[in-house]
């Protein structure tokens, strides 16, 4: 994947501001900074029809807190 590809985020905090995000490289997971921590999403085998087209679905699997 490269930084021009986008994915649809499923699960996690209901007030997460963006559900369609670019995939940062490297690695298969997406990490989104949110409220003094990071929400982590992993790829699934599913795809979703979104306003940005048909995108791979990544589902939430954990939150980590920022140090400090």
Buried (B, 14 or more C-beta within 10 A) or exposed (E): BEEEEBBBBBEBEEEBEEBBBBBBEEEEEBEBEBEEBBBBBEBBEEEBEBEEEEBBBBBBEEBEEEEE
